[in-house]
Amino acid sequence: MDTKPSFFSVRYDLIQVGQTLSFDLFVNSSVIKGKEKFVRIFPQGGVLQKEDLEEFHRKYFQLYIPEEQRRIYLRSLMKSEADDVQKTSVIKEAALQYLHNIFDKDKEFSTELLAKNIEGCREVVEGMVDVLDHHNIDSLRNLIANLSFHDFYTYDHSINVSMYCISIYKTINPKASRKELMHAGLGGLLHDLGKIKIPTHILNNPGGLTDEEYQMIKQHPDFGLDLLLNGHCEVSSDIDLKIVARVVHEHHENFDGTGYPKKLKGKEEIHLLARVCTIADFFDAITTKRSYSEVLSIPDAMNTMRKFRGIKLDPTIFDIFDQHVRYVRAETTKDLKLADHFDPTIPYAKLPIEEIKKFEKEMDFGKIKVVETGKKKEAKK
């Protein structure tokens, strides 16, 4: 087993000076490409002065921190004067690393690995809660727009969903405790955990999914539940894995009972945080720009989601969400219909959406249902 320590790079402008440093600073002293040799140049517990940092900047292109100290660095960053975009960018980089550790097909999966990275994810979510304390649902959209995208849909999407879950839950429950917000965010960040057990060639199939492949993807809520509750995953006592597991297991359940995997129905059967996650999952999937897919404007997205109010989406939570997303309803120039089979878990090459023509609405004879005969659901990495 490779026990070689790993490091992550850190920006000079995000290192605090004039105070005790809570982490070590390293540089890569090797000049041979592909062969790294990290040397510590400033110790944890020392007081880093402005002159020290300026000298480092003149001598070294990049500074590094041990991966094992990432969580400590995140905590120190939250107390710094960095702006919210800078803080969120670092939070996202940390989240990407923890998600990569969990989903990496090259690593041998273990319960210990999962537990360790869930702890890291918790630290990331704590940072999100701090940053989002200054943001509402609407301003969060702008914050997300300023972040760079990763090349794996599941990572970016999960991070965005986590932030939306925190913001939505804070909106519907202004008196929510920090612990409740943490669980909302952690559930959102891990909502697609079960995809670990889905082959990568299916998750990233550029040619679309066969019915059999889609049925396999629909098992990911069950897989996620099993990983969290049946694998003896041990995490800190302040993380309630049963709550997180319910979000993971129920975020594809529809409010009217037509979802999966258990066809749960309404607020009596579907956990509140899962219903929040469903809206966050849906909204991000149709509004966040991807290189492979055009997305909807906010007015068109809200108009489209409204058609699923009480069907896929909890009507009460959606109404509150709708009230806190700033847009002008008159800007909606098209009446769009998203296919009933739309599933946010699939990174569509093109959203399955069409414009409803005026004459089609006026000549609805008996509401004839069109049955799909195609074998594929279009998706792309």
C-alpha positions, 0 to 999 in steps of 0.5 A: 500500500502506498503511504507516500504523503500527498500535498495540495497547492495553495495560493499566496494571497490566501495565506494569512500573515502576522498570525500563528500558522495552523499548517505547514508550508512546503515547496517542491524542490525537485527540478525533474518533471514527474519526480516531486520532492517536498521540503518544509519551509515554514512550520505549523505553529510559527508566526508568518510575517508579510516579509517572509511570504514576499520572500517565498513568493520571489523564490518559489513558484508554488507553495504546498500544504500536506493533504492531511492538513487540508481541513485545518487550512479550510478552517483558517480560511473561513476566519480570513478576510478572503472574499466569498468567491475565493473562499468558495473556490477553495472549498470547492477544490477540497470537495472535489478532492474528497469526492475524487477519493470516494469515486476514484475507480483506481483506488480499492474501496473500503469503509475506512476510506469512505468514512475518512472522506465523509469527515472531510466532506463534513468540513467542506460543508461547514465551510459552505454554511459559513460562506452561505450565511451571507447569501440567499438563494438568488445570490448563490446562483451568481456565486456558483457562476463564478466557479470553474468547472471540473471534467466530471459531471457528478463532482460539480453537480454534487457540490452545487446541489450541496450549496443549494440544499443549505440555502433552500433549507435555511430559507424554509427554516430560518431558525435552522441550527448549524447542525441541521444545515450541515446535514442538509449540505452533506446529504446534497454533497453525497446524494449520488454516492451510490454511483460508486457502484455504477460502471464509469462507461455507463455514467459517462456514456456519450451515446446515450443510455439503453433501457438496461443501463438506465435501470442500473443507474436507477439502483444508485439510491439503494447502493448509496443507502447500503454503503452508508448503513450496512458497511459499518461506516464509522464517523463522528457522532455529530454526523447522523448517517441515518439522516444523510442516508435518507437523503441519498436514498430518497432524493429521486422519490417523487412527491406524487409517489411515482419516483424511485426506488420505493415509490414513496409519496408526500411529506409523510413518507419522504424526508424533508431534506430529501425533498429539498435535495430533489428541488436543488438537484432539479434546478442545478441540472437545468440551469448550470452551464455545461460545455456539452449542453445548453441550459435554460434561463432562470425564467424558463427553468422556473416555469418548467419546474412549476409544471412538476409542482406536486408531481416530482416536487414538494409544492410547499417547498417549491413555492418558497423556492420560487419566491426567493429566486429573483426573475421577471416572469414576463421574461418567459417567452416560451411555454416549455415542457420537460419530458416526464422521464427527465432525470437529473442524475443523467448529464444530458447532451441535450435537455429533453425539452420542447416548446408547447405551441399555442395551437397544441394547447388549444387542440388538446383532444382528450389529452392523448398520451404519447408513448416513447418507443426509443431505446435510448435516453440521451446523455453525455459526459 
